[in-house]
Structure formats: C-alpha cells, structure tokens
Amino acid sequence: MNISEMKSLVASGLYVYSVHAEIERKMDDLSFEEIEMALLSGDILEKYFDTGRGESCLILGFAHSIPIHIVCGWRGNKICIITAYVPKPPKFTTPWERGH
C-alpha cells in the first residue's frame, strides 16, 4: 500500500468506513474529522499482506495531539477504514510500539 496514494484518495473523499470502524471510532469518541486528519498526517506503521481479505496496513496519524491508529484496506478503488482507535496500554506502550 502506498501512503501518498491513500492520502490522495482520502483528500478526495474516496474512502468508506466498515461497521467495525464505526463501532471503534465511537468507543474512543473520535470524530470523522479527526480520523481524516490523522489519515492525512499519518504514516504507515505496519503492512499486512493478504490475510484473507486482501492487503491492509496500520497507519499512525495525529489529530491535534491525539494519536490515532487506523487500519486501512481496499474496497474496490476506495480506501476502506477497517478500524480506528486511540492506541493505549496494554496493547501499545507508545503510539509506535506494541506492548509486551
């Protein structure tokens, strides 16, 4: 997955949310604007090759000072936001590092 291409699609509004992403977004009280801001400022943290649903990646971006993880894949020619959440312990020790 190419971050520049993904940012271009997001900036053009060519992305969709999965049901799971919507649930997770609400649980962390994240707005659509904050997720879009994080996508546009973000970088790929991890790449996941085809796990049965196609290629995807974990993006870390920031909305103001809030770190946001966004897992994205493809749905046709659009970016699909699979999940979005604020990384926190114990799963993550920092926004960049997984917990032990």
Protein Blocks (a to p, Z undefined) as FASTA:
>chain_A
ZZklmmmmmmnopacddfklmmmmmmnopafklmmmmmmmmccfbdcddehiapaddddd
dehjaccddddddehjaccdfbdcddddfkbmbfkbccZZ
